[in-house]
Amino acid sequence: TQRSVRSFKLSYYNEYKSYLSVMEIVYVYTKKREEFGRQCNFSDRPAESLVDIPIDESLKENFIERNPCHSAIQCAPQMSEHEVNTERFETCNRGVNHVEGGWPKDINPSEVEQTMRFRKKVEKDEVYIQAIQQLGRSMEHTIRQNNAIDIYEEYFSDFVEDGSVEPPSAKTINVFRDPNELKRTAANISWYPDNARKLAVAYSVLEFQKSPVGMSMDSYIWDIESPNKPDMALKPISPLVCIEYNPKDPHCIVGGQYNGQLAFWDTRKGSQPIEVSAISKTHSDPLYRCIFLTSKTGTECFTTSTDGQVLWWDIRKMSEPTETLILDLTKSGKPTLGGISLEYESTMPTKFMVGTEQGIVLSCNRKAKSPSERIVASYNGHYGPVYALQRNPFFPKNFLTVGDWTARIWAEEIRESSIMWTKFHKSYLTDGCWSPVRPGVFFTSRMDGCLDVWDYMFKQSDPALSLQVCDEALNCIKIQEHGSLIACGSHSGNVTLLELSSSLSQLQRNEKASVTLMFERETKREKILESRYREMKMKERTKSQMDENVQNDEYEEDVDELISEAEKNFWFTVEQEKAGIEKKEKEAED
């Protein structure tokens, strides 16, 4: 053993010597192992006097006794604050394929005869029979218990939980951060259509000519339970401004690019787009919105951009659009408005709406007889771009618009004014959407990083819940189809996933009827005000016409008087001249 230890030390010394030849050691610190990291041992023992200092009477002359003596004592507990930066918890998903096992090596599980022969052999074994008998007794006892008491019985099945008692709240579940060093804005969000366990996020820099050099073009699909790493990357040729899942085929995704092109992905075939629209046949400005249409094939969609066009596409053939609409109210044939938001309701397949950057909302009909008749109505109520436009999922004739500093609710038959609106906020509004489960609830996002939840069943003048999601601007929001989760995208690319309380994600008792009455009441009020306004306008117009007629009559009378007076002056002058001439003639005769 000593020889083996010596050989080991020698080999270790040679390796250490070769290591020292490579690395130059400046100074070596040495310390005994017993003195390094030695554990402190404590024990209980009685008190003992270590030092006894006698009193020096001569020192009293140097001091004056203070009587009474006041001393301040602070009784507040001492506290310390520590900050710890922990490492992020990383998760990794792995799959396991379970196959049938437990058979002996000489038995092939795929052969039915061999397995049957082996089963019969095991069933005749005494050990197997004893085990079955023992298990049968415990199994019979458990079955009798289940028959006596139903452990799955619901005692309060008829009780309806009233979620309105719970105050509205929301909590953060996950935060999905842009994995690139150069951060970009989360421009648009789309939820996975089937189980809503994934969401696709489009990343882009929306400021004109502000894209940094070396910026990534990728957008990502995230699993909501895995925030550390994207589930998949989408690699367009230009940054994505909008993204949308196909509701009929969750593997198909379309994205609107900053250069105006429309790209189509099949997630089963990789990160590269399957097809991209031709640059000469597509939008000339960034493609801001894309929505799939209800069709037999499930492959039709339409898009809009600030270039003033609405284009219809079939993703099976994207060489050119199938239809084109020019956003023009003057009927000059040239685009005068820029589209920035779209709305489409599957129950009204021929109708759609466009929100423009001029603050006007256009109601259109795709099946109109002529292109000039496609734009049916216009609603003007915002001072800036209409960033969000959505019909109420329960009342399609009422729709929500978000722009400038307010959010407005409109009735389709009233074009002059909205029926309801929020107060003017201090910061700009960037996006908004209705709740898919509650007809009286909608959400708005602001430039100061706040998410406002408006519940018109609870309060109409102020939001029911105002949540500070982040310290930067919120650019987009998207709610899950079940109404319990909402994703908020920020200016630096962070997507915050929030879970809403049951009072905001469950339909309240008699809410539909109450919201119906509220919308009808406000619509009726606006109609009365609109008719009153028209009457006042007609009266003012009639009065102005009467004033003009009176002025014309007075003007005619003044003209007649002036003419008669001029005639009198003329004849008076003529008579004077005639009298003067006659006088001169008489003087000449005399």
Phi, psi and omega in degrees: 000320179297323179295319179293320178297317181297317179296323179294317179297320181295315179296319179297321179295319179297317178296317181296322179293319178294326178292321179293329178294332179275315184252126180275123180263125181278314183212143181243126177264130180237145180200144180292145182293328181290337179268352184257116177073028180287137184285140177274127180251129180245149180215156179276138177206156181291160181290145179218151181272120181269318182226138177236110182258120181287158182282134177259106183293336183289340181283346179297329182293339181274357184233155176245132181287131179260119182215115001280165182244126180252130178225138181266138180233128178265116184265000181291140180291145177278133182231151178232150181241131180231141176245134181232126177261100183275156177285145180291140180283121181257133179244155179220128181269130178227145180251149179233131179259109181272130178237164181293130182217189180091000179274151175298163183295328183277000179254128176266116184297336181282344179271116184293320183296317180296317181293320179295319180296320180291321179298315179298322179295318181291322182295336178274353181287139182292323180297319179295318181294319179295319180296319179296320179296317178295316178294327180296322179296310180295325179293319179295320178298318180293321179295320178296322177298316180296324178289330180283318183229126177273105183288344180260010181291136177262115184281334184238049181292331181278350183281127179261120181287129180265103182285349182290341179292325181286131179292147181295136181204169177207147179228148181280129179262309182212160174231123180257116185257145176298119185287354182274154180291317177277106186285144180234167182279138171283098190280327184201153182227142176221132180274147174297130191287333188281290184248001178055039176263356178227159174216141178259136183236129176265126181249134180196161172257110188275345178290139185294125177056034177249009181289123180288158179290135181083012180290139180287145177265354190287145166241164192226154170251126184249142167271127188294345178261001180227084184278354186279330185218134178297148178287328180198150177250137174254130188244087177277171178275347176217150183303143181278134176260328176220159181212146184208131173281148172281118184295338180268336180223100185293350178276348183261131179227138172243147180221136176269127186264164182293333179275005176096353181278154176252126182246150182232130179241148165243111188296343178282347185248013173110186187273343182279145179293143178287319182208148179228140180293152180292138184295332182276346183247011185243195182288152178262351177242171177305138181274108190271330182216145177216131181225137176282144180262159175278111182216169180293321182279333183072020183242007182262141178212167175221153189227163174216161183206169179285001174281000175087024181233150168240121185242140176255139186229155166241116188293348176284337179213099187253023178293328178204156180287152179281329178215161180219139175231129176267127179278095185216120177270341182274353180058038178267351181088358179244144181294127178246348179233147179252125180281140180224347177212155182227156174217133179218131179247126184294335178285345176236078192294338182267347183260147173206165182229149181231128172263130186255165178282353175270002179088008181255139176253128181253130173260125189234158176234119185289330185262029178291159184291322182231157180300327181289338180269359180292325178276106187275316185210162177226144180235121184244114182209000182239154180264000180212189182301144176271097185283334182223140181211119183206136174283150176292127183298338180262331181230087187297341180283349175252133182226157184252136173234143179231125179193165184043242184247010184223162169242137186232144175249129185244155167254137188298329184276350179250118185255342186284323186206157175284155182275333179213152179203158179273170176289162177283120180276163178285331180249159185288142175272141186244334182196168179192161179196156175278157170281133181284351184244341180235120185289341182258013184240133172218164187236145175224147177245152186234165180289341180271009176089012182262144172250121180257131176249115181259122177240101183287349172281339183257313183202142182247338183275332182224157177294145178291331179212128176239117188241127176277098184284317181206177182265010179233179185290137170272127186260329183206154175222152178209127182260147179290153184295336177276348174083006182259339181239142177223135181253135182237122179260135185254177184292329181266010175093005178276130177249115182261127180260121182246143174253125183274152178289165183295333179292339179258346185242009178230139181295130181276165182291129179060025182289320181300313181296319181294317179292324177300312178298321180295313179296319179295320179297314181292325178294317178296319179298316180294325177296317178298315179296322180293317178294322177296319179296320178294320177299314179298322179293319178296319178297316179297320179294317178296318180295319179295323177294319178296319178298322178294321178294317178299316178298322178295318179296315178298323180295320179295317178298316179299321180295318179296317179297318180296320180294315180296320178294321178296321178296317178300314179298321181296311182290328176296320178293320179297316180297320179295317178297319180296317178296322178295320180294317179297320180297319180294322179296317178298316180297324179292322179293319180293000000 
